Amino acid sequence: MKSILLIHTVPMTIETIGKYIYERNKEIVLENFLDEHILFLLKNNCEKEAIERLIKVLDLAREAKRDKIMIVCSSLGTLLKKIEKNEDVLLIDEKMLEQASKNNNILVVATAKTTLEPTVNRILEKRKDVKIETLFVENAIDEYRLGNRKTHDEYILSSIKEEVKEKRYDVVVLSQVSMGHLKMELETYIDINVLNSIDSLLDNI
């Protein structure tokens, strides 16, 4: 049985990942560490302080001695790259972004603005000659926080369906864990490959 410590910056991802993973592999033991302040620092352009905070969180995570440590928040991808001795830490979306970079025309979808730029930059690090467009689904995250999951999902689904009507993409990247469960439903509406980071988690382990 494999044990994984997941580092979250928003509480909503704890339930989403737990349910998704348990339905697919009951042999995986998940432990969750939540620190919302890192994301607060990022949103307020305090990158130095956010890095220092993340280093402290990772030190605490290592004390738990789990098989793997994984960062769930896509917004922290670029921060981790700036920390020395990070080889033992996985990013939940790493495999997903590797897959995405093999395509020429990519649509990156997010409900949090802090996720868009780091996700795009990390794809470009893997391959420069790709065309990336972004779709920010406004107000969806507020509905999620209010517990209106159905409305949250409807905002995302309708926004993506409208976007792909106008342009042709090779792949749609659901850049946040909170959207991951929409992959299968989306693929019944659009004839485009959809990538989510929770499947990327399963690939990593």
Backbone bond lengths (Angstrom), bond angles and torsions (degrees), N, CA, C in turn:
res aa  C-N    CA-C-N  psi(-1)  N-CA   C-N-CA  omega(-1)  CA-C   N-CA-C  phi
1 M - - - 1.476 - - 1.528 109.40 -
2 K 1.329 116.66 127.85 1.460 121.81 -176.05 1.523 110.70 -96.43
3 S 1.350 116.22 135.47 1.466 121.04 179.12 1.522 109.89 -109.09
4 I 1.330 114.93 134.09 1.461 120.76 -177.65 1.515 109.03 -129.96
5 L 1.329 116.39 131.49 1.455 121.07 174.54 1.525 107.63 -100.30
6 L 1.325 116.35 120.79 1.459 122.41 -178.85 1.527 110.03 -102.78
7 I 1.322 115.89 132.01 1.464 121.29 178.43 1.529 108.50 -102.78
8 H 1.330 115.59 117.87 1.461 122.35 -177.06 1.528 110.40 -111.22
9 T 1.342 115.83 154.73 1.469 120.10 172.32 1.527 111.16 -116.73
10 V 1.327 116.96 -7.09 1.475 121.13 174.47 1.534 107.85 -136.68
11 P 1.327 117.92 140.38 1.467 120.25 -175.92 1.520 114.22 -65.79
12 M 1.331 117.93 -25.98 1.462 120.68 -174.47 1.534 113.24 -62.43
13 T 1.328 117.43 -27.68 1.468 119.36 -176.86 1.530 112.99 -75.17
14 I 1.325 116.87 -19.72 1.472 119.90 -179.01 1.528 110.33 -62.60
15 E 1.310 116.23 -50.36 1.464 120.69 -179.24 1.530 111.24 -67.80
16 T 1.337 116.36 -42.95 1.469 120.82 -177.44 1.519 111.64 -58.91
17 I 1.326 116.57 -49.70 1.472 120.29 -177.98 1.520 110.39 -68.91
18 G 1.323 117.17 -43.91 1.460 120.25 -178.11 1.518 112.39 -55.78
19 K 1.308 116.85 -46.96 1.469 121.92 -179.11 1.535 110.51 -66.19
20 Y 1.316 116.31 -45.67 1.465 121.82 -176.74 1.534 111.05 -61.82
21 I 1.338 115.49 -47.16 1.463 119.77 -178.13 1.521 111.29 -68.36
22 Y 1.335 116.85 -43.88 1.471 120.24 -176.99 1.527 111.38 -61.67
23 E 1.329 116.88 -34.21 1.466 120.16 179.10 1.525 111.89 -67.53
24 R 1.328 116.71 -22.78 1.464 120.58 -174.78 1.525 113.77 -107.64
25 N 1.320 116.99 -27.34 1.463 119.55 -178.61 1.524 109.74 -154.53
26 K 1.326 115.95 100.99 1.468 120.99 -176.55 1.528 111.75 -80.12
27 E 1.337 117.03 -2.55 1.462 120.64 -179.61 1.524 112.75 -87.84
28 I 1.317 117.48 -5.70 1.462 121.30 -179.04 1.529 109.77 -93.56
29 V 1.323 116.28 128.77 1.462 121.93 177.49 1.523 108.26 -100.93
30 L 1.333 116.30 120.79 1.458 121.38 -179.52 1.528 110.79 -104.65
31 E 1.320 115.43 135.69 1.466 121.49 171.87 1.526 106.79 -124.06
32 N 1.316 117.44 138.35 1.457 121.01 -172.40 1.526 112.30 -115.50
33 F 1.342 113.77 137.36 1.465 120.90 175.16 1.523 106.42 -123.12
34 L 1.327 117.44 120.38 1.461 122.20 -176.72 1.529 110.59 -110.37
35 D 1.344 115.92 126.01 1.463 120.44 173.57 1.529 108.16 -138.38
36 E 1.308 116.53 99.12 1.462 121.55 -177.50 1.532 112.48 -76.78
37 H 1.328 116.25 -19.13 1.466 119.20 -174.22 1.530 112.17 -68.78
38 I 1.320 118.23 -29.20 1.475 119.97 178.50 1.526 110.20 -59.54
39 L 1.306 116.36 -45.64 1.467 120.79 -179.80 1.526 110.68 -66.29
40 F 1.320 116.61 -36.96 1.468 120.99 176.19 1.528 110.32 -58.75
41 L 1.333 116.21 -44.29 1.470 120.72 179.09 1.524 111.39 -63.49
42 L 1.328 116.20 -41.63 1.462 120.09 178.93 1.528 111.57 -62.54
43 K 1.314 115.79 -44.94 1.468 120.68 -179.48 1.526 111.77 -61.75
44 N 1.335 116.11 -25.59 1.463 120.65 -179.34 1.532 112.22 -102.30
45 N 1.357 115.21 21.09 1.470 122.28 175.09 1.527 113.78 58.66
46 C 1.329 115.66 32.63 1.475 120.49 177.60 1.533 108.82 -103.85
47 E 1.326 115.76 66.97 1.466 119.14 -173.02 1.531 112.47 -65.31
48 K 1.326 117.21 -43.13 1.471 120.97 -179.49 1.527 110.32 -57.27
49 E 1.323 116.13 -46.51 1.465 120.44 -179.76 1.534 110.92 -67.04
50 A 1.338 116.41 -35.87 1.466 120.32 178.68 1.524 110.88 -65.02
51 I 1.327 117.10 -40.08 1.466 121.02 178.11 1.523 110.45 -64.47
52 E 1.326 116.18 -44.66 1.472 120.34 179.13 1.521 110.59 -60.47
53 R 1.324 115.76 -40.46 1.475 120.63 179.35 1.521 110.24 -65.82
54 L 1.336 116.42 -43.10 1.465 120.03 -179.17 1.527 111.12 -63.92
55 I 1.312 117.67 -37.82 1.476 121.19 177.23 1.526 110.14 -59.60
56 K 1.327 116.99 -43.20 1.471 121.10 178.96 1.534 111.22 -64.34
57 V 1.323 115.75 -41.66 1.464 120.15 179.46 1.525 110.41 -63.61
58 L 1.325 116.92 -42.74 1.466 120.61 179.69 1.531 111.43 -64.52
59 D 1.327 116.78 -37.38 1.473 120.19 177.03 1.527 110.34 -61.74
60 L 1.330 116.43 -42.84 1.467 120.65 177.41 1.533 110.95 -64.87
61 A 1.318 116.04 -40.09 1.466 120.07 179.99 1.525 111.25 -63.03
62 R 1.312 116.59 -39.23 1.475 120.16 -179.87 1.526 111.96 -65.18
63 E 1.323 116.24 -30.17 1.466 120.15 179.34 1.526 111.51 -64.04
64 A 1.337 116.79 -24.02 1.467 120.57 -179.60 1.523 112.55 -73.44
65 K 1.354 116.20 -18.40 1.478 122.44 176.22 1.533 112.37 55.51
66 R 1.305 116.54 49.20 1.471 121.52 174.48 1.524 109.98 -87.21
67 D 1.331 116.29 165.16 1.469 120.11 -178.72 1.522 111.61 -62.31
68 K 1.330 116.00 -39.41 1.462 120.54 -179.57 1.520 110.63 -142.13
69 I 1.338 114.92 149.41 1.459 121.95 172.17 1.524 106.64 -115.15
70 M 1.321 116.82 131.34 1.457 119.85 -178.51 1.525 110.53 -135.31
71 I 1.336 116.03 132.40 1.463 121.78 174.78 1.521 108.40 -87.93
72 V 1.312 115.81 125.51 1.456 121.93 -176.87 1.525 112.00 -85.53
73 C 1.327 117.41 -34.14 1.467 121.99 -173.25 1.529 111.86 -76.69
74 S 1.332 116.61 118.15 1.458 121.39 -179.42 1.527 112.55 -65.19
75 S 1.321 116.94 -24.01 1.467 121.03 -179.85 1.535 112.06 -66.83
76 L 1.343 117.13 -18.42 1.474 120.27 -176.03 1.521 113.25 -92.65
77 G 1.323 117.10 0.84 1.461 120.34 -176.52 1.514 113.88 -56.79
78 T 1.329 117.24 -46.64 1.460 120.08 -179.04 1.531 111.67 -72.03
79 L 1.333 117.34 -29.09 1.471 120.09 177.52 1.524 110.76 -64.92
80 L 1.325 115.99 -43.62 1.466 119.94 -177.92 1.525 110.99 -60.14
81 K 1.327 117.02 -36.37 1.469 121.29 -178.99 1.527 111.08 -63.51
82 K 1.334 116.79 -23.04 1.460 120.77 -176.94 1.523 112.85 -92.52
83 I 1.328 115.82 3.38 1.466 121.04 179.96 1.531 109.64 -105.11
84 E 1.310 116.64 130.14 1.461 120.29 176.71 1.532 109.89 -72.07
85 K 1.308 115.69 157.32 1.466 122.72 178.23 1.530 111.07 55.11
86 N 1.324 115.81 54.11 1.466 120.46 -179.95 1.525 112.51 -109.46
87 E 1.355 116.07 10.38 1.461 120.41 -173.30 1.525 113.49 -62.69
88 D 1.318 117.37 -23.42 1.474 120.46 -177.42 1.528 112.11 -88.98
89 V 1.322 117.45 3.52 1.470 121.26 -176.75 1.528 109.90 -112.02
90 L 1.322 116.16 129.03 1.461 121.46 179.14 1.523 110.48 -100.46
91 L 1.324 115.67 151.66 1.458 121.68 172.79 1.520 107.99 -105.80
92 I 1.305 116.83 130.98 1.460 120.67 -173.33 1.535 112.52 -59.25
93 D 1.324 116.39 -29.11 1.467 118.83 -174.53 1.523 114.39 -100.46
94 E 1.332 118.21 7.19 1.472 120.58 -174.21 1.524 112.29 -59.73
95 K 1.320 116.59 -50.44 1.468 120.52 179.98 1.527 110.70 -63.25
96 M 1.316 116.63 -38.56 1.458 120.76 179.87 1.526 110.59 -61.51
97 L 1.326 117.01 -43.55 1.464 120.39 -177.83 1.529 111.10 -71.01
98 E 1.317 116.88 -32.37 1.468 119.92 173.80 1.524 110.59 -61.88
99 Q 1.327 115.97 -44.58 1.465 120.56 177.46 1.523 111.07 -62.66
100 A 1.328 115.89 -43.40 1.465 120.96 -178.68 1.519 111.52 -60.75
101 S 1.331 116.53 -39.54 1.463 121.26 -175.79 1.527 113.18 -66.96
102 K 1.317 117.37 -11.90 1.466 120.54 178.68 1.534 111.83 -82.60
103 N 1.327 115.77 -2.87 1.465 122.02 179.76 1.525 110.13 -104.67
104 N 1.327 115.55 159.76 1.467 120.07 -177.29 1.526 113.40 -91.39
105 N 1.319 116.89 -39.40 1.462 121.31 -178.08 1.526 109.82 -119.18
106 I 1.319 115.79 113.80 1.463 121.29 -170.50 1.521 110.60 -120.80
107 L 1.323 115.70 135.92 1.468 121.37 171.87 1.521 108.19 -110.61
108 V 1.328 117.28 119.38 1.464 122.87 177.40 1.525 108.10 -101.31
109 V 1.324 116.24 123.24 1.463 121.94 -176.92 1.532 109.77 -110.86
110 A 1.335 116.13 136.65 1.467 120.30 178.50 1.521 110.40 -147.42
111 T 1.325 115.57 154.52 1.462 121.17 172.95 1.525 110.31 -109.86
112 A 1.335 116.68 -3.50 1.467 122.22 176.06 1.525 108.20 -125.05
113 K 1.323 117.15 126.13 1.474 120.64 -175.76 1.529 112.68 -63.41
114 T 1.331 116.40 -28.60 1.466 119.47 -178.90 1.522 112.47 -66.39
115 T 1.325 117.07 -14.27 1.463 120.98 -178.13 1.527 112.37 -87.67
116 L 1.316 117.58 -30.49 1.468 120.79 -171.11 1.522 113.80 -61.39
117 E 1.307 117.62 -56.39 1.467 119.96 -175.26 1.531 113.15 -62.43
118 P 1.355 119.10 -47.21 1.472 118.54 178.11 1.532 112.87 -59.87
119 T 1.333 117.06 -38.21 1.465 120.65 -179.45 1.524 110.80 -65.95
120 V 1.322 116.63 -47.03 1.465 121.00 178.78 1.526 110.43 -61.16
121 N 1.319 117.66 -45.58 1.466 121.55 -178.53 1.517 112.05 -62.04
122 R 1.318 116.40 -38.18 1.467 119.14 -178.44 1.526 111.72 -72.53
123 I 1.326 117.25 -31.19 1.471 119.35 174.05 1.532 109.30 -67.47
124 L 1.334 116.39 -42.97 1.470 120.78 -179.60 1.524 111.92 -65.99
125 E 1.317 117.44 -28.43 1.469 120.46 175.20 1.524 110.95 -63.88
126 K 1.324 115.23 -32.18 1.467 120.50 -178.58 1.524 111.58 -82.82
127 R 1.334 116.30 -31.41 1.460 120.63 -179.77 1.524 109.46 -160.14
128 K 1.328 115.50 121.54 1.461 120.91 -174.87 1.531 112.84 -78.82
129 D 1.324 116.92 -35.60 1.476 120.40 -170.22 1.528 112.56 -88.72
130 V 1.324 116.03 51.24 1.462 120.18 176.36 1.523 108.72 -121.11
131 K 1.300 115.30 153.92 1.462 120.60 175.49 1.521 107.52 -101.90
132 I 1.335 116.02 121.24 1.467 120.87 -178.19 1.525 109.48 -121.49
133 E 1.304 116.03 128.60 1.464 121.21 171.31 1.524 108.06 -118.98
134 T 1.310 115.64 153.77 1.471 119.97 -177.09 1.524 110.87 -119.01
135 L 1.318 113.93 149.90 1.466 121.37 177.06 1.525 107.96 -130.94
136 F 1.325 115.89 112.12 1.457 121.20 176.70 1.529 108.47 -98.29
137 V 1.332 115.85 118.43 1.466 120.86 -177.87 1.530 108.00 -92.58
138 E 1.309 114.77 98.91 1.461 120.46 -175.06 1.534 111.57 -70.33
139 N 1.316 115.49 143.29 1.479 124.65 175.53 1.536 114.81 76.31
140 A 1.315 117.88 -12.85 1.469 119.36 -178.35 1.523 111.43 -62.01
141 I 1.328 116.35 -43.55 1.462 119.88 -176.40 1.531 111.17 -65.03
142 D 1.347 116.32 -32.01 1.469 119.64 178.18 1.525 110.48 -65.57
143 E 1.323 116.16 -39.81 1.464 120.46 178.16 1.526 110.92 -64.64
144 Y 1.336 116.01 -39.33 1.462 120.34 178.65 1.527 110.32 -61.14
145 R 1.326 115.59 -45.36 1.468 120.22 -178.71 1.519 112.19 -65.01
146 L 1.324 116.02 -29.20 1.464 120.81 178.27 1.530 112.19 -81.24
147 G 1.317 115.66 -4.01 1.461 119.79 -179.56 1.511 113.83 88.38
148 N 1.333 116.75 7.28 1.471 120.93 179.78 1.527 109.87 -89.92
149 R 1.317 116.37 69.66 1.466 120.95 -174.08 1.530 112.09 -62.71
150 K 1.330 115.87 -38.04 1.468 119.25 -178.59 1.525 110.67 -63.72
151 T 1.331 116.93 -43.96 1.463 120.81 179.19 1.524 110.24 -65.43
152 H 1.327 116.81 -41.98 1.466 122.25 176.00 1.525 110.61 -54.12
153 D 1.318 115.82 -48.72 1.466 120.98 -178.64 1.529 111.41 -65.68
154 E 1.322 116.31 -40.65 1.470 120.63 -179.00 1.528 111.29 -63.60
155 Y 1.327 116.63 -40.54 1.472 120.39 177.14 1.525 110.43 -57.97
156 I 1.324 115.66 -47.09 1.470 120.17 -176.55 1.521 111.02 -67.45
157 L 1.319 116.13 -47.99 1.470 120.17 -177.88 1.528 111.17 -60.86
158 S 1.308 116.92 -46.22 1.470 119.76 -177.61 1.525 111.17 -67.15
159 S 1.337 117.39 -37.74 1.468 121.34 179.71 1.526 111.29 -64.93
160 I 1.328 116.41 -43.04 1.468 119.96 -179.64 1.525 110.48 -68.95
161 K 1.310 116.83 -43.93 1.472 120.02 -179.78 1.527 110.96 -60.28
162 E 1.319 116.34 -39.25 1.470 120.85 178.60 1.524 110.83 -67.82
163 E 1.318 116.37 -42.17 1.466 121.35 -178.37 1.527 112.25 -63.43
164 V 1.323 117.00 -44.47 1.471 119.68 -176.05 1.526 112.58 -76.38
165 K 1.320 116.53 -10.59 1.473 119.78 173.90 1.527 110.45 -66.46
166 E 1.339 114.56 -37.25 1.460 121.29 -172.84 1.528 113.11 -85.24
167 K 1.337 116.83 -31.41 1.468 120.38 -173.67 1.515 110.56 -134.42
168 R 1.316 114.79 156.91 1.462 120.54 -179.85 1.529 109.60 -101.22
169 Y 1.313 115.52 121.94 1.462 121.28 177.01 1.524 109.72 -117.57
170 D 1.338 115.23 152.19 1.467 120.16 175.14 1.523 111.17 -83.68
171 V 1.325 115.74 -30.05 1.458 119.67 -175.81 1.526 110.00 -154.28
172 V 1.335 115.07 146.36 1.467 121.81 173.79 1.526 107.49 -111.17
173 V 1.324 116.59 127.17 1.465 121.93 -178.91 1.526 109.44 -105.87
174 L 1.317 116.59 114.59 1.473 121.91 174.60 1.531 106.31 -85.31
175 S 1.322 116.04 97.04 1.465 120.31 -164.36 1.523 114.91 -75.94
176 Q 1.336 117.68 -10.03 1.470 119.94 -179.23 1.529 111.63 -121.33
177 V 1.301 114.81 146.74 1.459 121.51 178.83 1.524 111.51 -56.36
178 S 1.327 116.83 -36.86 1.467 121.35 -176.37 1.525 113.15 -62.99
179 M 1.336 117.17 -13.57 1.473 121.18 178.50 1.528 112.29 -104.24
180 G 1.319 116.89 -8.02 1.461 121.38 -170.41 1.518 115.30 -56.04
181 H 1.318 116.23 -34.78 1.473 120.06 -176.65 1.527 112.65 -68.95
182 L 1.341 117.46 -10.22 1.463 120.66 -177.96 1.532 113.40 -87.40
183 K 1.307 116.68 -4.18 1.478 120.69 -176.70 1.527 112.94 -53.26
184 M 1.322 117.34 -54.71 1.466 120.70 -175.42 1.524 111.63 -64.64
185 E 1.332 116.09 -40.88 1.464 119.45 179.86 1.525 110.92 -64.80
186 L 1.331 116.05 -41.54 1.460 119.97 179.50 1.524 111.93 -61.10
187 E 1.323 115.30 -41.38 1.461 119.28 -176.59 1.525 112.49 -69.03
188 T 1.330 117.54 -13.18 1.467 119.06 173.76 1.526 111.04 -82.91
189 Y 1.332 116.67 -18.52 1.467 121.34 -179.29 1.528 112.61 -97.37
190 I 1.330 116.94 -35.88 1.460 120.12 -173.98 1.520 110.45 -121.83
191 D 1.314 115.64 144.94 1.458 121.41 -178.38 1.532 110.10 -92.42
192 I 1.322 115.17 56.10 1.459 122.25 -178.13 1.527 108.19 -139.67
193 N 1.312 116.97 142.35 1.456 120.87 176.99 1.528 109.85 -66.12
194 V 1.337 116.65 134.68 1.467 122.09 -179.63 1.530 108.21 -117.54
195 L 1.337 115.89 130.40 1.460 121.15 179.65 1.524 110.29 -111.47
196 N 1.331 115.56 138.43 1.468 119.30 174.20 1.521 110.08 -131.16
197 S 1.324 116.44 156.38 1.461 120.27 -172.38 1.517 113.98 -82.35
198 I 1.335 118.11 -14.75 1.470 118.31 178.51 1.527 109.62 -73.61
199 D 1.326 117.64 -36.90 1.452 119.51 172.09 1.518 110.78 -63.31
200 S 1.332 115.58 -33.57 1.451 121.10 176.54 1.537 110.70 -62.69
201 L 1.313 116.97 -37.22 1.467 121.97 176.03 1.529 110.24 -59.07
202 L 1.323 115.65 -48.26 1.471 120.23 179.56 1.521 111.64 -61.65
203 D 1.332 117.06 -38.03 1.469 120.67 176.75 1.513 111.68 -63.54
204 N 1.336 116.02 -36.95 1.464 121.10 -177.82 1.521 112.86 -68.05
205 I 1.332 116.33 -26.43 1.463 118.08 -173.02 1.532 111.35 -110.52
